[in-house]
């Protein structure tokens, strides 16, 4: 029998335990990358951090700081997208 992880449950829209140690670790990593991203004043540096943080960011896309998200890796941004200041994305599922 295949038992789903809490992350698999989360991504499939099922009830999950957000206090799962693996999910906590992922959120902590996300918070650290968000901190670095939001403190960065150089667009190229911010873009490099965003490439580590989110699942995909297209060409000529801009994410203004401050930016917030839950996990980051579930976000896919296409080409020529502009996300303005204080954008918050809850990417749990």
PyMOL Python script that loads the backbone (N, CA, C, O; Angstrom):
from pymol import cmd

cmd.read_pdbstr("""\
ATOM      1  N   UNK A   1       0.837  -1.183   0.000  1.00  0.00           N
ATOM      2  CA  UNK A   1       0.000   0.000   0.000  1.00  0.00           C
ATOM      3  C   UNK A   1       0.882   1.248   0.000  1.00  0.00           C
ATOM      4  O   UNK A   1       1.827   1.351   0.783  1.00  0.00           O
ATOM      5  N   UNK A   2       0.569   2.175  -0.870  1.00  0.00           N
ATOM      6  CA  UNK A   2       1.343   3.398  -1.003  1.00  0.00           C
ATOM      7  C   UNK A   2       0.756   4.485  -0.109  1.00  0.00           C
ATOM      8  O   UNK A   2      -0.352   4.961  -0.354  1.00  0.00           O
ATOM      9  N   UNK A   3       1.492   4.880   0.925  1.00  0.00           N
ATOM     10  CA  UNK A   3       1.046   5.926   1.844  1.00  0.00           C
ATOM     11  C   UNK A   3       1.597   7.264   1.346  1.00  0.00           C
ATOM     12  O   UNK A   3       2.797   7.397   1.109  1.00  0.00           O
ATOM     13  N   UNK A   4       0.717   8.251   1.188  1.00  0.00           N
ATOM     14  CA  UNK A   4       1.130   9.575   0.703  1.00  0.00           C
ATOM     15  C   UNK A   4       1.848  10.349   1.804  1.00  0.00           C
ATOM     16  O   UNK A   4       1.526  10.237   2.987  1.00  0.00           O
ATOM     17  N   UNK A   5       2.830  11.137   1.373  1.00  0.00           N
ATOM     18  CA  UNK A   5       3.475  12.053   2.305  1.00  0.00           C
ATOM     19  C   UNK A   5       2.536  13.230   2.547  1.00  0.00           C
ATOM     20  O   UNK A   5       1.568  13.422   1.812  1.00  0.00           O
ATOM     21  N   UNK A   6       2.825  14.006   3.568  1.00  0.00           N
ATOM     22  CA  UNK A   6       2.000  15.184   3.853  1.00  0.00           C
ATOM     23  C   UNK A   6       2.084  16.180   2.694  1.00  0.00           C
ATOM     24  O   UNK A   6       1.105  16.861   2.388  1.00  0.00           O
ATOM     25  N   UNK A   7       3.236  16.265   2.058  1.00  0.00           N
ATOM     26  CA  UNK A   7       3.386  17.160   0.905  1.00  0.00           C
ATOM     27  C   UNK A   7       2.519  16.675  -0.257  1.00  0.00           C
ATOM     28  O   UNK A   7       1.859  17.478  -0.917  1.00  0.00           O
ATOM     29  N   UNK A   8       2.521  15.378  -0.504  1.00  0.00           N
ATOM     30  CA  UNK A   8       1.677  14.836  -1.579  1.00  0.00           C
ATOM     31  C   UNK A   8       0.205  15.110  -1.301  1.00  0.00           C
ATOM     32  O   UNK A   8      -0.552  15.464  -2.206  1.00  0.00           O
ATOM     33  N   UNK A   9      -0.196  14.945  -0.042  1.00  0.00           N
ATOM     34  CA  UNK A   9      -1.581  15.253   0.331  1.00  0.00           C
ATOM     35  C   UNK A   9      -1.878  16.736   0.085  1.00  0.00           C
ATOM     36  O   UNK A   9      -2.921  17.081  -0.469  1.00  0.00           O
ATOM     37  N   UNK A  10      -0.958  17.604   0.498  1.00  0.00           N
ATOM     38  CA  UNK A  10      -1.133  19.044   0.329  1.00  0.00           C
ATOM     39  C   UNK A  10      -1.321  19.393  -1.140  1.00  0.00           C
ATOM     40  O   UNK A  10      -2.245  20.122  -1.500  1.00  0.00           O
ATOM     41  N   UNK A  11      -0.438  18.867  -1.986  1.00  0.00           N
ATOM     42  CA  UNK A  11      -0.474  19.209  -3.405  1.00  0.00           C
ATOM     43  C   UNK A  11      -1.687  18.641  -4.129  1.00  0.00           C
ATOM     44  O   UNK A  11      -2.078  19.145  -5.182  1.00  0.00           O
ATOM     45  N   UNK A  12      -2.285  17.589  -3.566  1.00  0.00           N
ATOM     46  CA  UNK A  12      -3.471  17.012  -4.207  1.00  0.00           C
ATOM     47  C   UNK A  12      -4.767  17.565  -3.619  1.00  0.00           C
ATOM     48  O   UNK A  12      -5.856  17.129  -3.992  1.00  0.00           O
ATOM     49  N   UNK A  13      -4.650  18.530  -2.694  1.00  0.00           N
ATOM     50  CA  UNK A  13      -5.831  19.171  -2.141  1.00  0.00           C
ATOM     51  C   UNK A  13      -6.489  18.408  -1.008  1.00  0.00           C
ATOM     52  O   UNK A  13      -7.607  18.733  -0.608  1.00  0.00           O
ATOM     53  N   UNK A  14      -5.807  17.396  -0.485  1.00  0.00           N
ATOM     54  CA  UNK A  14      -6.338  16.616   0.628  1.00  0.00           C
ATOM     55  C   UNK A  14      -6.000  17.304   1.953  1.00  0.00           C
ATOM     56  O   UNK A  14      -5.170  18.212   1.999  1.00  0.00           O
ATOM     57  N   UNK A  15      -6.646  16.865   3.014  1.00  0.00           N
ATOM     58  CA  UNK A  15      -6.292  17.339   4.347  1.00  0.00           C
ATOM     59  C   UNK A  15      -4.889  16.834   4.661  1.00  0.00           C
ATOM     60  O   UNK A  15      -4.581  15.662   4.445  1.00  0.00           O
ATOM     61  N   UNK A  16      -4.042  17.725   5.172  1.00  0.00           N
ATOM     62  CA  UNK A  16      -2.658  17.363   5.469  1.00  0.00           C
ATOM     63  C   UNK A  16      -2.218  18.034   6.759  1.00  0.00           C
ATOM     64  O   UNK A  16      -2.875  18.955   7.245  1.00  0.00           O
ATOM     65  N   UNK A  17      -1.126  17.580   7.301  1.00  0.00           N
ATOM     66  CA  UNK A  17      -0.563  18.131   8.530  1.00  0.00           C
ATOM     67  C   UNK A  17       0.510  19.156   8.161  1.00  0.00           C
ATOM     68  O   UNK A  17       1.606  18.795   7.732  1.00  0.00           O
ATOM     69  N   UNK A  18       0.182  20.436   8.334  1.00  0.00           N
ATOM     70  CA  UNK A  18       1.149  21.486   7.984  1.00  0.00           C
ATOM     71  C   UNK A  18       2.316  21.537   8.966  1.00  0.00           C
ATOM     72  O   UNK A  18       3.301  22.235   8.720  1.00  0.00           O
ATOM     73  N   UNK A  19       2.217  20.814  10.060  1.00  0.00           N
ATOM     74  CA  UNK A  19       3.301  20.764  11.040  1.00  0.00           C
ATOM     75  C   UNK A  19       4.250  19.599  10.801  1.00  0.00           C
ATOM     76  O   UNK A  19       5.105  19.299  11.635  1.00  0.00           O
ATOM     77  N   UNK A  20       4.091  18.943   9.651  1.00  0.00           N
ATOM     78  CA  UNK A  20       5.001  17.871   9.260  1.00  0.00           C
ATOM     79  C   UNK A  20       6.430  18.430   9.198  1.00  0.00           C
ATOM     80  O   UNK A  20       6.644  19.488   8.608  1.00  0.00           O
ATOM     81  N   UNK A  21       7.404  17.742   9.793  1.00  0.00           N
ATOM     82  CA  UNK A  21       8.784  18.247   9.819  1.00  0.00           C
ATOM     83  C   UNK A  21       9.349  18.576   8.434  1.00  0.00           C
ATOM     84  O   UNK A  21      10.093  19.546   8.292  1.00  0.00           O
ATOM     85  N   UNK A  22       9.011  17.791   7.420  1.00  0.00           N
ATOM     86  CA  UNK A  22       9.519  18.076   6.073  1.00  0.00           C
ATOM     87  C   UNK A  22       8.930  19.371   5.509  1.00  0.00           C
ATOM     88  O   UNK A  22       9.630  20.139   4.848  1.00  0.00           O
ATOM     89  N   UNK A  23       7.662  19.608   5.767  1.00  0.00           N
ATOM     90  CA  UNK A  23       7.037  20.842   5.298  1.00  0.00           C
ATOM     91  C   UNK A  23       7.568  22.050   6.062  1.00  0.00           C
ATOM     92  O   UNK A  23       7.748  23.124   5.488  1.00  0.00           O
ATOM     93  N   UNK A  24       7.817  21.872   7.343  1.00  0.00           N
ATOM     94  CA  UNK A  24       8.406  22.959   8.133  1.00  0.00           C
ATOM     95  C   UNK A  24       9.782  23.323   7.581  1.00  0.00           C
ATOM     96  O   UNK A  24      10.110  24.502   7.453  1.00  0.00           O
ATOM     97  N   UNK A  25      10.580  22.316   7.256  1.00  0.00           N
ATOM     98  CA  UNK A  25      11.911  22.552   6.686  1.00  0.00           C
ATOM     99  C   UNK A  25      11.807  23.305   5.355  1.00  0.00           C
ATOM    100  O   UNK A  25      12.573  24.235   5.102  1.00  0.00           O
ATOM    101  N   UNK A  26      10.864  22.900   4.515  1.00  0.00           N
ATOM    102  CA  UNK A  26      10.679  23.580   3.231  1.00  0.00           C
ATOM    103  C   UNK A  26      10.270  25.044   3.429  1.00  0.00           C
ATOM    104  O   UNK A  26      10.767  25.926   2.729  1.00  0.00           O
ATOM    105  N   UNK A  27       9.374  25.301   4.372  1.00  0.00           N
ATOM    106  CA  UNK A  27       8.943  26.686   4.625  1.00  0.00           C
ATOM    107  C   UNK A  27      10.081  27.520   5.184  1.00  0.00           C
ATOM    108  O   UNK A  27      10.197  28.702   4.861  1.00  0.00           O
ATOM    109  N   UNK A  28      10.918  26.927   6.014  1.00  0.00           N
ATOM    110  CA  UNK A  28      12.069  27.665   6.556  1.00  0.00           C
ATOM    111  C   UNK A  28      13.036  28.051   5.436  1.00  0.00           C
ATOM    112  O   UNK A  28      13.554  29.167   5.420  1.00  0.00           O
ATOM    113  N   UNK A  29      13.279  27.132   4.501  1.00  0.00           N
ATOM    114  CA  UNK A  29      14.133  27.424   3.346  1.00  0.00           C
ATOM    115  C   UNK A  29      13.524  28.561   2.528  1.00  0.00           C
ATOM    116  O   UNK A  29      14.223  29.476   2.094  1.00  0.00           O
ATOM    117  N   UNK A  30      12.217  28.486   2.328  1.00  0.00           N
ATOM    118  CA  UNK A  30      11.515  29.523   1.568  1.00  0.00           C
ATOM    119  C   UNK A  30      11.647  30.875   2.255  1.00  0.00           C
ATOM    120  O   UNK A  30      11.929  31.878   1.598  1.00  0.00           O
ATOM    121  N   UNK A  31      11.445  30.912   3.568  1.00  0.00           N
ATOM    122  CA  UNK A  31      11.551  32.169   4.313  1.00  0.00           C
ATOM    123  C   UNK A  31      12.936  32.785   4.179  1.00  0.00           C
ATOM    124  O   UNK A  31      13.068  34.001   4.040  1.00  0.00           O
ATOM    125  N   UNK A  32      13.971  31.946   4.221  1.00  0.00           N
ATOM    126  CA  UNK A  32      15.335  32.463   4.091  1.00  0.00           C
ATOM    127  C   UNK A  32      15.566  33.049   2.697  1.00  0.00           C
ATOM    128  O   UNK A  32      16.139  34.131   2.562  1.00  0.00           O
ATOM    129  N   UNK A  33      15.120  32.335   1.666  1.00  0.00           N
ATOM    130  CA  UNK A  33      15.279  32.859   0.302  1.00  0.00           C
ATOM    131  C   UNK A  33      14.446  34.126   0.101  1.00  0.00           C
ATOM    132  O   UNK A  33      14.888  35.050  -0.582  1.00  0.00           O
ATOM    133  N   UNK A  34      13.253  34.181   0.684  1.00  0.00           N
ATOM    134  CA  UNK A  34      12.434  35.401   0.595  1.00  0.00           C
ATOM    135  C   UNK A  34      13.126  36.571   1.285  1.00  0.00           C
ATOM    136  O   UNK A  34      13.106  37.696   0.788  1.00  0.00           O
ATOM    137  N   UNK A  35      13.734  36.298   2.427  1.00  0.00           N
ATOM    138  CA  UNK A  35      14.455  37.351   3.144  1.00  0.00           C
ATOM    139  C   UNK A  35      15.570  37.919   2.272  1.00  0.00           C
ATOM    140  O   UNK A  35      15.719  39.135   2.156  1.00  0.00           O
ATOM    141  N   UNK A  36      16.346  37.034   1.664  1.00  0.00           N
ATOM    142  CA  UNK A  36      17.438  37.480   0.791  1.00  0.00           C
ATOM    143  C   UNK A  36      16.898  38.236  -0.423  1.00  0.00           C
ATOM    144  O   UNK A  36      17.437  39.271  -0.815  1.00  0.00           O
ATOM    145  N   UNK A  37      15.847  37.713  -0.999  1.00  0.00           N
ATOM    146  CA  UNK A  37      15.242  38.335  -2.177  1.00  0.00           C
ATOM    147  C   UNK A  37      14.718  39.727  -1.841  1.00  0.00           C
ATOM    148  O   UNK A  37      14.960  40.680  -2.582  1.00  0.00           O
ATOM    149  N   UNK A  38      14.008  39.844  -0.738  1.00  0.00           N
ATOM    150  CA  UNK A  38      13.390  41.115  -0.379  1.00  0.00           C
ATOM    151  C   UNK A  38      14.384  42.158   0.097  1.00  0.00           C
ATOM    152  O   UNK A  38      14.096  43.354   0.055  1.00  0.00           O
ATOM    153  N   UNK A  39      15.543  41.720   0.547  1.00  0.00           N
ATOM    154  CA  UNK A  39      16.592  42.658   0.948  1.00  0.00           C
ATOM    155  C   UNK A  39      17.444  43.111  -0.233  1.00  0.00           C
ATOM    156  O   UNK A  39      18.123  44.136  -0.157  1.00  0.00           O
ATOM    157  N   UNK A  40      17.410  42.357  -1.311  1.00  0.00           N
ATOM    158  CA  UNK A  40      18.246  42.658  -2.469  1.00  0.00           C
ATOM    159  C   UNK A  40      17.754  43.918  -3.177  1.00  0.00           C
ATOM    160  O   UNK A  40      16.560  44.082  -3.428  1.00  0.00           O
ATOM    161  N   UNK A  41      18.691  44.795  -3.491  1.00  0.00           N
ATOM    162  CA  UNK A  41      18.366  46.023  -4.218  1.00  0.00           C
ATOM    163  C   UNK A  41      18.796  45.945  -5.679  1.00  0.00           C
ATOM    164  O   UNK A  41      18.554  46.875  -6.448  1.00  0.00           O
ATOM    165  N   UNK A  42      19.433  44.837  -6.064  1.00  0.00           N
ATOM    166  CA  UNK A  42      19.939  44.665  -7.422  1.00  0.00           C
ATOM    167  C   UNK A  42      19.035  43.667  -8.152  1.00  0.00           C
ATOM    168  O   UNK A  42      18.866  42.533  -7.705  1.00  0.00           O
ATOM    169  N   UNK A  43      18.458  44.097  -9.276  1.00  0.00           N
ATOM    170  CA  UNK A  43      17.508  43.250 -10.005  1.00  0.00           C
ATOM    171  C   UNK A  43      18.108  41.911 -10.423  1.00  0.00           C
ATOM    172  O   UNK A  43      17.444  40.881 -10.306  1.00  0.00           O
ATOM    173  N   UNK A  44      19.345  41.905 -10.908  1.00  0.00           N
ATOM    174  CA  UNK A  44      19.954  40.647 -11.355  1.00  0.00           C
ATOM    175  C   UNK A  44      20.161  39.691 -10.179  1.00  0.00           C
ATOM    176  O   UNK A  44      19.969  38.483 -10.318  1.00  0.00           O
ATOM    177  N   UNK A  45      20.547  40.225  -9.036  1.00  0.00           N
ATOM    178  CA  UNK A  45      20.722  39.392  -7.833  1.00  0.00           C
ATOM    179  C   UNK A  45      19.375  38.824  -7.388  1.00  0.00           C
ATOM    180  O   UNK A  45      19.284  37.647  -7.039  1.00  0.00           O
ATOM    181  N   UNK A  46      18.337  39.650  -7.398  1.00  0.00           N
ATOM    182  CA  UNK A  46      17.001  39.198  -7.006  1.00  0.00           C
ATOM    183  C   UNK A  46      16.523  38.094  -7.936  1.00  0.00           C
ATOM    184  O   UNK A  46      15.909  37.126  -7.488  1.00  0.00           O
ATOM    185  N   UNK A  47      16.800  38.233  -9.235  1.00  0.00           N
ATOM    186  CA  UNK A  47      16.381  37.228 -10.216  1.00  0.00           C
ATOM    187  C   UNK A  47      17.061  35.879  -9.954  1.00  0.00           C
ATOM    188  O   UNK A  47      16.426  34.831 -10.073  1.00  0.00           O
ATOM    189  N   UNK A  48      18.329  35.903  -9.605  1.00  0.00           N
ATOM    190  CA  UNK A  48      19.066  34.674  -9.290  1.00  0.00           C
ATOM    191  C   UNK A  48      18.454  33.982  -8.071  1.00  0.00           C
ATOM    192  O   UNK A  48      18.312  32.759  -8.053  1.00  0.00           O
ATOM    193  N   UNK A  49      18.095  34.764  -7.058  1.00  0.00           N
ATOM    194  CA  UNK A  49      17.463  34.205  -5.863  1.00  0.00           C
ATOM    195  C   UNK A  49      16.093  33.638  -6.220  1.00  0.00           C
ATOM    196  O   UNK A  49      15.732  32.559  -5.750  1.00  0.00           O
ATOM    197  N   UNK A  50      15.332  34.346  -7.040  1.00  0.00           N
ATOM    198  CA  UNK A  50      14.012  33.868  -7.453  1.00  0.00           C
ATOM    199  C   UNK A  50      14.102  32.555  -8.224  1.00  0.00           C
ATOM    200  O   UNK A  50      13.221  31.704  -8.101  1.00  0.00           O
ATOM    201  N   UNK A  51      15.156  32.383  -9.016  1.00  0.00           N
ATOM    202  CA  UNK A  51      15.339  31.123  -9.741  1.00  0.00           C
ATOM    203  C   UNK A  51      15.531  29.953  -8.779  1.00  0.00           C
ATOM    204  O   UNK A  51      15.160  28.824  -9.099  1.00  0.00           O
ATOM    205  N   UNK A  52      16.106  30.209  -7.609  1.00  0.00           N
ATOM    206  CA  UNK A  52      16.269  29.166  -6.586  1.00  0.00           C
ATOM    207  C   UNK A  52      14.973  28.953  -5.809  1.00  0.00           C
ATOM    208  O   UNK A  52      14.700  27.856  -5.321  1.00  0.00           O
ATOM    209  N   UNK A  53      14.185  30.010  -5.702  1.00  0.00           N
ATOM    210  CA  UNK A  53      12.992  29.999  -4.857  1.00  0.00           C
ATOM    211  C   UNK A  53      11.775  29.400  -5.538  1.00  0.00           C
ATOM    212  O   UNK A  53      11.104  28.541  -4.965  1.00  0.00           O
ATOM    213  N   UNK A  54      11.484  29.841  -6.745  1.00  0.00           N
ATOM    214  CA  UNK A  54      10.238  29.424  -7.387  1.00  0.00           C
ATOM    215  C   UNK A  54      10.487  28.359  -8.447  1.00  0.00           C
ATOM    216  O   UNK A  54      11.613  28.162  -8.904  1.00  0.00           O
ATOM    217  N   UNK A  55       9.407  27.678  -8.826  1.00  0.00           N
ATOM    218  CA  UNK A  55       9.517  26.585  -9.788  1.00  0.00           C
ATOM    219  C   UNK A  55      10.040  27.029 -11.136  1.00  0.00           C
ATOM    220  O   UNK A  55      10.849  26.336 -11.754  1.00  0.00           O
ATOM    221  N   UNK A  56       9.577  28.191 -11.600  1.00  0.00           N
ATOM    222  CA  UNK A  56       9.992  28.682 -12.919  1.00  0.00           C
ATOM    223  C   UNK A  56       9.702  30.168 -13.014  1.00  0.00           C
ATOM    224  O   UNK A  56       8.659  30.638 -12.560  1.00  0.00           O
ATOM    225  N   UNK A  57      10.632  30.902 -13.606  1.00  0.00           N
ATOM    226  CA  UNK A  57      10.417  32.318 -13.896  1.00  0.00           C
ATOM    227  C   UNK A  57      10.853  32.574 -15.324  1.00  0.00           C
ATOM    228  O   UNK A  57      11.986  32.281 -15.704  1.00  0.00           O
ATOM    229  N   UNK A  58       9.932  33.129 -16.118  1.00  0.00           N
ATOM    230  CA  UNK A  58      10.182  33.348 -17.534  1.00  0.00           C
ATOM    231  C   UNK A  58      11.090  34.537 -17.807  1.00  0.00           C
ATOM    232  O   UNK A  58      11.464  35.290 -16.907  1.00  0.00           O
ATOM    233  N   UNK A  59      11.425  34.676 -19.063  1.00  0.00           N
ATOM    234  CA  UNK A  59      12.277  35.782 -19.503  1.00  0.00           C
ATOM    235  C   UNK A  59      11.528  37.097 -19.376  1.00  0.00           C
ATOM    236  O   UNK A  59      10.312  37.157 -19.558  1.00  0.00           O
ATOM    237  N   UNK A  60      12.271  38.146 -19.061  1.00  0.00           N
ATOM    238  CA  UNK A  60      11.741  39.505 -18.956  1.00  0.00           C
ATOM    239  C   UNK A  60      10.649  39.633 -17.901  1.00  0.00           C
ATOM    240  O   UNK A  60       9.813  40.532 -17.993  1.00  0.00           O
ATOM    241  N   UNK A  61      10.637  38.756 -16.903  1.00  0.00           N
ATOM    242  CA  UNK A  61       9.665  38.851 -15.822  1.00  0.00           C
ATOM    243  C   UNK A  61      10.287  39.567 -14.636  1.00  0.00           C
ATOM    244  O   UNK A  61      11.472  39.410 -14.344  1.00  0.00           O
ATOM    245  N   UNK A  62       9.460  40.360 -13.956  1.00  0.00           N
ATOM    246  CA  UNK A  62       9.922  41.152 -12.822  1.00  0.00           C
ATOM    247  C   UNK A  62       9.032  40.850 -11.624  1.00  0.00           C
ATOM    248  O   UNK A  62       7.806  40.850 -11.730  1.00  0.00           O
ATOM    249  N   UNK A  63       9.669  40.591 -10.479  1.00  0.00           N
ATOM    250  CA  UNK A  63       8.965  40.403  -9.218  1.00  0.00           C
ATOM    251  C   UNK A  63       9.498  41.474  -8.271  1.00  0.00           C
ATOM    252  O   UNK A  63      10.643  41.409  -7.825  1.00  0.00           O
ATOM    253  N   UNK A  64       8.653  42.460  -7.971  1.00  0.00           N
ATOM    254  CA  UNK A  64       9.074  43.543  -7.088  1.00  0.00           C
ATOM    255  C   UNK A  64       9.088  43.071  -5.636  1.00  0.00           C
ATOM    256  O   UNK A  64       8.346  42.166  -5.255  1.00  0.00           O
ATOM    257  N   UNK A  65       9.928  43.691  -4.852  1.00  0.00           N
ATOM    258  CA  UNK A  65      10.005  43.401  -3.419  1.00  0.00           C
ATOM    259  C   UNK A  65       9.152  44.411  -2.665  1.00  0.00           C
ATOM    260  O   UNK A  65       9.040  45.560  -3.091  1.00  0.00           O
ATOM    261  N   UNK A  66       8.559  44.007  -1.569  1.00  0.00           N
ATOM    262  CA  UNK A  66       8.601  42.672  -1.007  1.00  0.00           C
ATOM    263  C   UNK A  66       7.631  41.715  -1.701  1.00  0.00           C
ATOM    264  O   UNK A  66       6.558  42.100  -2.165  1.00  0.00           O
ATOM    265  N   UNK A  67       8.053  40.472  -1.750  1.00  0.00           N
ATOM    266  CA  UNK A  67       7.288  39.377  -2.340  1.00  0.00           C
ATOM    267  C   UNK A  67       7.163  38.294  -1.277  1.00  0.00           C
ATOM    268  O   UNK A  67       8.097  38.066  -0.507  1.00  0.00           O
ATOM    269  N   UNK A  68       6.020  37.629  -1.232  1.00  0.00           N
ATOM    270  CA  UNK A  68       5.790  36.592  -0.228  1.00  0.00           C
ATOM    271  C   UNK A  68       5.144  35.370  -0.868  1.00  0.00           C
ATOM    272  O   UNK A  68       4.347  35.494  -1.798  1.00  0.00           O
ATOM    273  N   UNK A  69       5.492  34.192  -0.366  1.00  0.00           N
ATOM    274  CA  UNK A  69       4.861  32.950  -0.809  1.00  0.00           C
ATOM    275  C   UNK A  69       5.031  31.906   0.278  1.00  0.00           C
ATOM    276  O   UNK A  69       5.805  32.089   1.217  1.00  0.00           O
ATOM    277  N   UNK A  70       4.298  30.805   0.140  1.00  0.00           N
ATOM    278  CA  UNK A  70       4.360  29.750   1.150  1.00  0.00           C
ATOM    279  C   UNK A  70       5.539  28.812   0.938  1.00  0.00           C
ATOM    280  O   UNK A  70       6.323  28.568   1.856  1.00  0.00           O
ATOM    281  N   UNK A  71       5.659  28.288  -0.280  1.00  0.00           N
ATOM    282  CA  UNK A  71       6.704  27.303  -0.594  1.00  0.00           C
ATOM    283  C   UNK A  71       7.572  27.728  -1.771  1.00  0.00           C
ATOM    284  O   UNK A  71       8.761  27.409  -1.808  1.00  0.00           O
ATOM    285  N   UNK A  72       7.004  28.434  -2.721  1.00  0.00           N
ATOM    286  CA  UNK A  72       7.766  28.935  -3.849  1.00  0.00           C
ATOM    287  C   UNK A  72       7.874  27.983  -5.022  1.00  0.00           C
ATOM    288  O   UNK A  72       7.608  28.370  -6.160  1.00  0.00           O
ATOM    289  N   UNK A  73       8.258  26.754  -4.765  1.00  0.00           N
ATOM    290  CA  UNK A  73       8.517  25.808  -5.854  1.00  0.00           C
ATOM    291  C   UNK A  73       7.270  25.433  -6.639  1.00  0.00           C
ATOM    292  O   UNK A  73       7.374  24.861  -7.724  1.00  0.00           O
ATOM    293  N   UNK A  74       6.098  25.745  -6.111  1.00  0.00           N
ATOM    294  CA  UNK A  74       4.843  25.456  -6.805  1.00  0.00           C
ATOM    295  C   UNK A  74       4.401  26.613  -7.702  1.00  0.00           C
ATOM    296  O   UNK A  74       3.329  26.553  -8.303  1.00  0.00           O
ATOM    297  N   UNK A  75       5.212  27.655  -7.796  1.00  0.00           N
ATOM    298  CA  UNK A  75       4.883  28.847  -8.586  1.00  0.00           C
ATOM    299  C   UNK A  75       5.615  28.783  -9.918  1.00  0.00           C
ATOM    300  O   UNK A  75       6.817  28.521  -9.970  1.00  0.00           O
ATOM    301  N   UNK A  76       4.873  29.025 -10.992  1.00  0.00           N
ATOM    302  CA  UNK A  76       5.455  29.064 -12.335  1.00  0.00           C
ATOM    303  C   UNK A  76       5.017  30.362 -12.999  1.00  0.00           C
ATOM    304  O   UNK A  76       3.832  30.585 -13.246  1.00  0.00           O
ATOM    305  N   UNK A  77       5.999  31.211 -13.282  1.00  0.00           N
ATOM    306  CA  UNK A  77       5.754  32.524 -13.871  1.00  0.00           C
ATOM    307  C   UNK A  77       6.229  32.491 -15.313  1.00  0.00           C
ATOM    308  O   UNK A  77       7.357  32.086 -15.593  1.00  0.00           O
ATOM    309  N   UNK A  78       5.369  32.915 -16.224  1.00  0.00           N
ATOM    310  CA  UNK A  78       5.714  32.913 -17.641  1.00  0.00           C
ATOM    311  C   UNK A  78       6.578  34.098 -18.037  1.00  0.00           C
ATOM    312  O   UNK A  78       7.089  34.822 -17.183  1.00  0.00           O
ATOM    313  N   UNK A  79       6.736  34.287 -19.337  1.00  0.00           N
ATOM    314  CA  UNK A  79       7.536  35.387 -19.883  1.00  0.00           C
ATOM    315  C   UNK A  79       6.792  36.716 -19.732  1.00  0.00           C
ATOM    316  O   UNK A  79       5.564  36.774 -19.811  1.00  0.00           O
ATOM    317  N   UNK A  80       7.562  37.769 -19.516  1.00  0.00           N
ATOM    318  CA  UNK A  80       7.065  39.151 -19.493  1.00  0.00           C
ATOM    319  C   UNK A  80       5.936  39.365 -18.488  1.00  0.00           C
ATOM    320  O   UNK A  80       4.939  40.020 -18.793  1.00  0.00           O
ATOM    321  N   UNK A  81       6.100  38.813 -17.300  1.00  0.00           N
ATOM    322  CA  UNK A  81       5.128  38.983 -16.215  1.00  0.00           C
ATOM    323  C   UNK A  81       5.681  40.002 -15.229  1.00  0.00           C
ATOM    324  O   UNK A  81       6.872  40.007 -14.916  1.00  0.00           O
ATOM    325  N   UNK A  82       4.798  40.860 -14.748  1.00  0.00           N
ATOM    326  CA  UNK A  82       5.187  41.854 -13.746  1.00  0.00           C
ATOM    327  C   UNK A  82       4.347  41.645 -12.489  1.00  0.00           C
ATOM    328  O   UNK A  82       3.127  41.801 -12.526  1.00  0.00           O
ATOM    329  N   UNK A  83       4.996  41.293 -11.372  1.00  0.00           N
ATOM    330  CA  UNK A  83       4.329  41.184 -10.084  1.00  0.00           C
ATOM    331  C   UNK A  83       4.736  42.394  -9.254  1.00  0.00           C
ATOM    332  O   UNK A  83       5.916  42.592  -8.964  1.00  0.00           O
ATOM    333  N   UNK A  84       3.754  43.197  -8.879  1.00  0.00           N
ATOM    334  CA  UNK A  84       4.021  44.444  -8.187  1.00  0.00           C
ATOM    335  C   UNK A  84       4.335  44.214  -6.711  1.00  0.00           C
ATOM    336  O   UNK A  84       4.299  43.086  -6.221  1.00  0.00           O
ATOM    337  N   UNK A  85       4.639  45.294  -6.025  1.00  0.00           N
ATOM    338  CA  UNK A  85       4.980  45.281  -4.613  1.00  0.00           C
ATOM    339  C   UNK A  85       3.909  44.573  -3.775  1.00  0.00           C
ATOM    340  O   UNK A  85       2.716  44.652  -4.068  1.00  0.00           O
ATOM    341  N   UNK A  86       4.364  43.886  -2.733  1.00  0.00           N
ATOM    342  CA  UNK A  86       3.491  43.207  -1.772  1.00  0.00           C
ATOM    343  C   UNK A  86       2.675  42.066  -2.347  1.00  0.00           C
ATOM    344  O   UNK A  86       1.626  41.721  -1.802  1.00  0.00           O
ATOM    345  N   UNK A  87       3.136  41.476  -3.436  1.00  0.00           N
ATOM    346  CA  UNK A  87       2.440  40.321  -3.989  1.00  0.00           C
ATOM    347  C   UNK A  87       2.622  39.141  -3.035  1.00  0.00           C
ATOM    348  O   UNK A  87       3.736  38.843  -2.606  1.00  0.00           O
ATOM    349  N   UNK A  88       1.514  38.478  -2.710  1.00  0.00           N
ATOM    350  CA  UNK A  88       1.540  37.282  -1.863  1.00  0.00           C
ATOM    351  C   UNK A  88       0.873  36.134  -2.601  1.00  0.00           C
ATOM    352  O   UNK A  88      -0.265  36.254  -3.054  1.00  0.00           O
ATOM    353  N   UNK A  89       1.585  35.021  -2.721  1.00  0.00           N
ATOM    354  CA  UNK A  89       1.034  33.847  -3.392  1.00  0.00           C
ATOM    355  C   UNK A  89       1.043  32.690  -2.392  1.00  0.00           C
ATOM    356  O   UNK A  89       2.091  32.303  -1.875  1.00  0.00           O
ATOM    357  N   UNK A  90      -0.151  32.148  -2.132  1.00  0.00           N
ATOM    358  CA  UNK A  90      -0.276  30.994  -1.250  1.00  0.00           C
ATOM    359  C   UNK A  90      -0.254  29.758  -2.142  1.00  0.00           C
ATOM    360  O   UNK A  90      -1.276  29.358  -2.698  1.00  0.00           O
ATOM    361  N   UNK A  91       0.905  29.174  -2.265  1.00  0.00           N
ATOM    362  CA  UNK A  91       1.110  28.074  -3.217  1.00  0.00           C
ATOM    363  C   UNK A  91       1.150  26.719  -2.527  1.00  0.00           C
ATOM    364  O   UNK A  91       1.987  25.875  -2.844  1.00  0.00           O
ATOM    365  N   UNK A  92       0.246  26.520  -1.589  1.00  0.00           N
ATOM    366  CA  UNK A  92       0.170  25.226  -0.899  1.00  0.00           C
ATOM    367  C   UNK A  92      -0.314  24.121  -1.826  1.00  0.00           C
ATOM    368  O   UNK A  92       0.184  22.997  -1.754  1.00  0.00           O
ATOM    369  N   UNK A  93      -1.260  24.414  -2.682  1.00  0.00           N
ATOM    370  CA  UNK A  93      -1.722  23.413  -3.642  1.00  0.00           C
ATOM    371  C   UNK A  93      -2.254  24.130  -4.837  1.00  0.00           C
ATOM    372  O   UNK A  93      -2.704  23.494  -5.789  1.00  0.00           O
TER     373      UNK A  93
END
""", "prot")
cmd.dss("prot")
cmd.show_as("cartoon", "prot")
cmd.util.cbc("prot")
cmd.orient("prot")
